[in-house]
């Protein structure tokens, strides 16, 4: 899940989305998911976010 601190100064709700593509995994996998954010002026910032995927 992704969370936002709505009490933070200057917090603004913006419509966005995640694209998730799945592959079969055996158990638990740790990956770096690239996340790109673009602001209103077109500037982009990409950061690799560590994510743990657990098989149900």
Gaussian input, Z-matrix of N, CA and C with variables (Angstrom, degrees):
# hf/3-21g

backbone

0 1
 N
 C     1     B1
 C     2     B2     1     A1
 N     3     B3     2     A2     1     D1
 C     4     B4     3     A3     2     D2
 C     5     B5     4     A4     3     D3
 N     6     B6     5     A5     4     D4
 C     7     B7     6     A6     5     D5
 C     8     B8     7     A7     6     D6
 N     9     B9     8     A8     7     D7
 C    10    B10     9     A9     8     D8
 C    11    B11    10    A10     9     D9
 N    12    B12    11    A11    10    D10
 C    13    B13    12    A12    11    D11
 C    14    B14    13    A13    12    D12
 N    15    B15    14    A14    13    D13
 C    16    B16    15    A15    14    D14
 C    17    B17    16    A16    15    D15
 N    18    B18    17    A17    16    D16
 C    19    B19    18    A18    17    D17
 C    20    B20    19    A19    18    D18
 N    21    B21    20    A20    19    D19
 C    22    B22    21    A21    20    D20
 C    23    B23    22    A22    21    D21
 N    24    B24    23    A23    22    D22
 C    25    B25    24    A24    23    D23
 C    26    B26    25    A25    24    D24
 N    27    B27    26    A26    25    D25
 C    28    B28    27    A27    26    D26
 C    29    B29    28    A28    27    D27
 N    30    B30    29    A29    28    D28
 C    31    B31    30    A30    29    D29
 C    32    B32    31    A31    30    D30
 N    33    B33    32    A32    31    D31
 C    34    B34    33    A33    32    D32
 C    35    B35    34    A34    33    D33
 N    36    B36    35    A35    34    D34
 C    37    B37    36    A36    35    D35
 C    38    B38    37    A37    36    D36
 N    39    B39    38    A38    37    D37
 C    40    B40    39    A39    38    D38
 C    41    B41    40    A40    39    D39
 N    42    B42    41    A41    40    D40
 C    43    B43    42    A42    41    D41
 C    44    B44    43    A43    42    D42
 N    45    B45    44    A44    43    D43
 C    46    B46    45    A45    44    D44
 C    47    B47    46    A46    45    D45
 N    48    B48    47    A47    46    D46
 C    49    B49    48    A48    47    D47
 C    50    B50    49    A49    48    D48
 N    51    B51    50    A50    49    D49
 C    52    B52    51    A51    50    D50
 C    53    B53    52    A52    51    D51
 N    54    B54    53    A53    52    D52
 C    55    B55    54    A54    53    D53
 C    56    B56    55    A55    54    D54
 N    57    B57    56    A56    55    D55
 C    58    B58    57    A57    56    D56
 C    59    B59    58    A58    57    D57
 N    60    B60    59    A59    58    D58
 C    61    B61    60    A60    59    D59
 C    62    B62    61    A61    60    D60
 N    63    B63    62    A62    61    D61
 C    64    B64    63    A63    62    D62
 C    65    B65    64    A64    63    D63
 N    66    B66    65    A65    64    D64
 C    67    B67    66    A66    65    D65
 C    68    B68    67    A67    66    D66
 N    69    B69    68    A68    67    D67
 C    70    B70    69    A69    68    D68
 C    71    B71    70    A70    69    D69
 N    72    B72    71    A71    70    D70
 C    73    B73    72    A72    71    D71
 C    74    B74    73    A73    72    D72
 N    75    B75    74    A74    73    D73
 C    76    B76    75    A75    74    D74
 C    77    B77    76    A76    75    D75
 N    78    B78    77    A77    76    D76
 C    79    B79    78    A78    77    D77
 C    80    B80    79    A79    78    D78
 N    81    B81    80    A80    79    D79
 C    82    B82    81    A81    80    D80
 C    83    B83    82    A82    81    D81
 N    84    B84    83    A83    82    D82
 C    85    B85    84    A84    83    D83
 C    86    B86    85    A85    84    D84
 N    87    B87    86    A86    85    D85
 C    88    B88    87    A87    86    D86
 C    89    B89    88    A88    87    D87
 N    90    B90    89    A89    88    D88
 C    91    B91    90    A90    89    D89
 C    92    B92    91    A91    90    D90
 N    93    B93    92    A92    91    D91
 C    94    B94    93    A93    92    D92
 C    95    B95    94    A94    93    D93
 N    96    B96    95    A95    94    D94
 C    97    B97    96    A96    95    D95
 C    98    B98    97    A97    96    D96
 N    99    B99    98    A98    97    D97
 C   100   B100    99    A99    98    D98
 C   101   B101   100   A100    99    D99
 N   102   B102   101   A101   100   D100
 C   103   B103   102   A102   101   D101
 C   104   B104   103   A103   102   D102
 N   105   B105   104   A104   103   D103
 C   106   B106   105   A105   104   D104
 C   107   B107   106   A106   105   D105
 N   108   B108   107   A107   106   D106
 C   109   B109   108   A108   107   D107
 C   110   B110   109   A109   108   D108
 N   111   B111   110   A110   109   D109
 C   112   B112   111   A111   110   D110
 C   113   B113   112   A112   111   D111
 N   114   B114   113   A113   112   D112
 C   115   B115   114   A114   113   D113
 C   116   B116   115   A115   114   D114
 N   117   B117   116   A116   115   D115
 C   118   B118   117   A117   116   D116
 C   119   B119   118   A118   117   D117
 N   120   B120   119   A119   118   D118
 C   121   B121   120   A120   119   D119
 C   122   B122   121   A121   120   D120
 N   123   B123   122   A122   121   D121
 C   124   B124   123   A123   122   D122
 C   125   B125   124   A124   123   D123
 N   126   B126   125   A125   124   D124
 C   127   B127   126   A126   125   D125
 C   128   B128   127   A127   126   D126
 N   129   B129   128   A128   127   D127
 C   130   B130   129   A129   128   D128
 C   131   B131   130   A130   129   D129
 N   132   B132   131   A131   130   D130
 C   133   B133   132   A132   131   D131
 C   134   B134   133   A133   132   D132
 N   135   B135   134   A134   133   D133
 C   136   B136   135   A135   134   D134
 C   137   B137   136   A136   135   D135
 N   138   B138   137   A137   136   D136
 C   139   B139   138   A138   137   D137
 C   140   B140   139   A139   138   D138
 N   141   B141   140   A140   139   D139
 C   142   B142   141   A141   140   D140
 C   143   B143   142   A142   141   D141
 N   144   B144   143   A143   142   D142
 C   145   B145   144   A144   143   D143
 C   146   B146   145   A145   144   D144
 N   147   B147   146   A146   145   D145
 C   148   B148   147   A147   146   D146
 C   149   B149   148   A148   147   D147
 N   150   B150   149   A149   148   D148
 C   151   B151   150   A150   149   D149
 C   152   B152   151   A151   150   D150
 N   153   B153   152   A152   151   D151
 C   154   B154   153   A153   152   D152
 C   155   B155   154   A154   153   D153
 N   156   B156   155   A155   154   D154
 C   157   B157   156   A156   155   D155
 C   158   B158   157   A157   156   D156
 N   159   B159   158   A158   157   D157
 C   160   B160   159   A159   158   D158
 C   161   B161   160   A160   159   D159
 N   162   B162   161   A161   160   D160
 C   163   B163   162   A162   161   D161
 C   164   B164   163   A163   162   D162
 N   165   B165   164   A164   163   D163
 C   166   B166   165   A165   164   D164
 C   167   B167   166   A166   165   D165

   B1=1.4425
   B2=1.5244
   B3=1.2927
   B4=1.4618
   B5=1.5215
   B6=1.3135
   B7=1.4517
   B8=1.5216
   B9=1.3284
   B10=1.4626
   B11=1.5137
   B12=1.3210
   B13=1.4623
   B14=1.5208
   B15=1.3533
   B16=1.4637
   B17=1.5173
   B18=1.3478
   B19=1.4617
   B20=1.5297
   B21=1.3346
   B22=1.4659
   B23=1.5260
   B24=1.3187
   B25=1.4700
   B26=1.5237
   B27=1.3130
   B28=1.4656
   B29=1.5208
   B30=1.3479
   B31=1.4671
   B32=1.5281
   B33=1.3333
   B34=1.4664
   B35=1.5219
   B36=1.3244
   B37=1.4584
   B38=1.5212
   B39=1.3358
   B40=1.4505
   B41=1.5274
   B42=1.3141
   B43=1.4566
   B44=1.5198
   B45=1.3154
   B46=1.4621
   B47=1.5176
   B48=1.3261
   B49=1.4474
   B50=1.5145
   B51=1.3194
   B52=1.4545
   B53=1.5175
   B54=1.3205
   B55=1.4478
   B56=1.5197
   B57=1.3276
   B58=1.4571
   B59=1.5120
   B60=1.3277
   B61=1.4584
   B62=1.5220
   B63=1.3272
   B64=1.4604
   B65=1.5100
   B66=1.3234
   B67=1.4582
   B68=1.5256
   B69=1.3184
   B70=1.4535
   B71=1.5304
   B72=1.3464
   B73=1.4614
   B74=1.5227
   B75=1.3353
   B76=1.4616
   B77=1.5267
   B78=1.3200
   B79=1.4598
   B80=1.5187
   B81=1.3175
   B82=1.4590
   B83=1.5226
   B84=1.3328
   B85=1.4615
   B86=1.5285
   B87=1.3271
   B88=1.4601
   B89=1.5213
   B90=1.3299
   B91=1.4686
   B92=1.5196
   B93=1.3125
   B94=1.4652
   B95=1.5205
   B96=1.3348
   B97=1.4551
   B98=1.5239
   B99=1.3306
   B100=1.4644
   B101=1.5295
   B102=1.3267
   B103=1.4579
   B104=1.5202
   B105=1.3342
   B106=1.4604
   B107=1.5199
   B108=1.3159
   B109=1.4607
   B110=1.5197
   B111=1.3290
   B112=1.4674
   B113=1.5164
   B114=1.3364
   B115=1.4645
   B116=1.5333
   B117=1.3121
   B118=1.4654
   B119=1.5305
   B120=1.3304
   B121=1.4634
   B122=1.5246
   B123=1.3492
   B124=1.4580
   B125=1.5105
   B126=1.3264
   B127=1.4611
   B128=1.5210
   B129=1.3496
   B130=1.4616
   B131=1.5266
   B132=1.3031
   B133=1.4596
   B134=1.5176
   B135=1.3345
   B136=1.4574
   B137=1.5192
   B138=1.3380
   B139=1.4684
   B140=1.5139
   B141=1.3403
   B142=1.4568
   B143=1.5293
   B144=1.3391
   B145=1.4547
   B146=1.5353
   B147=1.3371
   B148=1.4590
   B149=1.5322
   B150=1.3557
   B151=1.4637
   B152=1.5276
   B153=1.3319
   B154=1.4697
   B155=1.5229
   B156=1.3355
   B157=1.4567
   B158=1.5238
   B159=1.3393
   B160=1.4657
   B161=1.5145
   B162=1.3338
   B163=1.4608
   B164=1.5257
   B165=1.3310
   B166=1.4739
   B167=1.4921
   A1=109.66
   A2=116.15
   A3=121.71
   A4=108.25
   A5=117.05
   A6=121.36
   A7=110.51
   A8=115.97
   A9=122.70
   A10=108.36
   A11=117.31
   A12=121.98
   A13=107.75
   A14=116.47
   A15=120.99
   A16=112.59
   A17=117.95
   A18=120.40
   A19=111.18
   A20=117.53
   A21=121.33
   A22=110.47
   A23=115.58
   A24=120.66
   A25=110.05
   A26=116.87
   A27=121.18
   A28=114.24
   A29=118.52
   A30=120.65
   A31=109.45
   A32=115.89
   A33=121.25
   A34=108.16
   A35=117.02
   A36=120.87
   A37=109.14
   A38=116.18
   A39=121.64
   A40=108.23
   A41=116.63
   A42=120.88
   A43=109.19
   A44=117.21
   A45=121.57
   A46=109.94
   A47=117.32
   A48=120.85
   A49=110.29
   A50=114.60
   A51=123.69
   A52=106.98
   A53=116.93
   A54=121.05
   A55=106.71
   A56=116.59
   A57=121.44
   A58=108.51
   A59=116.22
   A60=121.85
   A61=107.23
   A62=117.34
   A63=121.14
   A64=113.92
   A65=115.00
   A66=124.13
   A67=106.85
   A68=117.26
   A69=120.71
   A70=109.58
   A71=116.42
   A72=120.74
   A73=108.35
   A74=116.08
   A75=119.76
   A76=111.25
   A77=118.83
   A78=122.10
   A79=109.99
   A80=116.51
   A81=121.65
   A82=109.00
   A83=116.19
   A84=121.80
   A85=108.45
   A86=116.47
   A87=120.82
   A88=108.15
   A89=116.33
   A90=121.87
   A91=109.84
   A92=115.98
   A93=122.72
   A94=106.47
   A95=117.22
   A96=121.68
   A97=109.08
   A98=117.71
   A99=119.19
   A100=110.65
   A101=116.48
   A102=122.45
   A103=107.95
   A104=117.24
   A105=122.31
   A106=108.92
   A107=115.45
   A108=121.77
   A109=107.76
   A110=116.37
   A111=121.75
   A112=108.79
   A113=116.68
   A114=119.28
   A115=110.71
   A116=115.81
   A117=122.17
   A118=112.50
   A119=118.30
   A120=121.97
   A121=112.50
   A122=116.72
   A123=120.14
   A124=114.84
   A125=118.26
   A126=120.12
   A127=109.34
   A128=116.68
   A129=121.18
   A130=109.91
   A131=115.31
   A132=122.44
   A133=107.16
   A134=117.74
   A135=122.67
   A136=109.12
   A137=115.77
   A138=122.17
   A139=107.78
   A140=117.27
   A141=122.05
   A142=108.25
   A143=116.44
   A144=122.87
   A145=108.38
   A146=117.69
   A147=118.84
   A148=110.80
   A149=115.75
   A150=122.05
   A151=108.65
   A152=116.59
   A153=121.50
   A154=108.29
   A155=116.33
   A156=122.25
   A157=107.01
   A158=115.87
   A159=120.85
   A160=109.50
   A161=115.40
   A162=121.31
   A163=108.60
   A164=116.50
   A165=120.89
   A166=111.13
   D1=150.65
   D2=175.65
   D3=-110.41
   D4=136.53
   D5=-178.07
   D6=-122.77
   D7=152.24
   D8=177.60
   D9=-128.37
   D10=136.24
   D11=176.13
   D12=-85.37
   D13=94.63
   D14=-176.63
   D15=-71.17
   D16=-10.12
   D17=179.16
   D18=-87.92
   D19=-8.10
   D20=-179.14
   D21=-67.46
   D22=144.60
   D23=178.40
   D24=-60.43
   D25=131.55
   D26=177.01
   D27=79.38
   D28=9.41
   D29=-179.84
   D30=-64.46
   D31=132.02
   D32=-178.50
   D33=-133.29
   D34=134.00
   D35=176.47
   D36=-81.09
   D37=129.79
   D38=-179.33
   D39=-132.92
   D40=136.38
   D41=177.72
   D42=-70.75
   D43=133.60
   D44=179.53
   D45=-155.34
   D46=-173.48
   D47=-179.18
   D48=-157.75
   D49=163.13
   D50=173.15
   D51=-118.25
   D52=139.00
   D53=171.45
   D54=-108.21
   D55=120.39
   D56=-177.30
   D57=-120.53
   D58=128.26
   D59=177.15
   D60=-118.75
   D61=131.45
   D62=-174.92
   D63=-102.94
   D64=148.45
   D65=171.04
   D66=-129.02
   D67=153.70
   D68=177.67
   D69=-66.31
   D70=135.07
   D71=177.12
   D72=-126.42
   D73=156.04
   D74=-178.51
   D75=-85.03
   D76=-42.59
   D77=-179.52
   D78=-146.15
   D79=-109.76
   D80=-179.15
   D81=-105.65
   D82=135.70
   D83=-178.56
   D84=-128.52
   D85=135.08
   D86=174.31
   D87=-108.16
   D88=127.95
   D89=-177.70
   D90=-134.56
   D91=166.00
   D92=171.98
   D93=-105.93
   D94=115.14
   D95=-179.12
   D96=-97.23
   D97=119.96
   D98=178.35
   D99=-72.08
   D100=128.02
   D101=178.44
   D102=-119.81
   D103=125.24
   D104=178.93
   D105=-113.43
   D106=130.08
   D107=177.61
   D108=-117.30
   D109=132.48
   D110=177.65
   D111=-118.20
   D112=130.70
   D113=-179.66
   D114=-90.20
   D115=-179.13
   D116=-175.60
   D117=-63.16
   D118=-21.15
   D119=-178.17
   D120=-96.26
   D121=2.27
   D122=176.92
   D123=91.99
   D124=1.40
   D125=176.97
   D126=-75.47
   D127=138.69
   D128=-177.81
   D129=-120.37
   D130=143.87
   D131=175.59
   D132=-132.33
   D133=127.07
   D134=178.97
   D135=-115.77
   D136=131.51
   D137=179.30
   D138=-134.42
   D139=140.81
   D140=174.16
   D141=-85.45
   D142=119.51
   D143=-178.00
   D144=-104.78
   D145=126.56
   D146=178.57
   D147=-69.82
   D148=131.46
   D149=-178.22
   D150=-132.07
   D151=136.18
   D152=174.61
   D153=-107.52
   D154=125.17
   D155=-179.99
   D156=-109.31
   D157=124.86
   D158=-179.51
   D159=-114.28
   D160=134.69
   D161=178.40
   D162=-75.38
   D163=135.55
   D164=176.24
   D165=-83.50

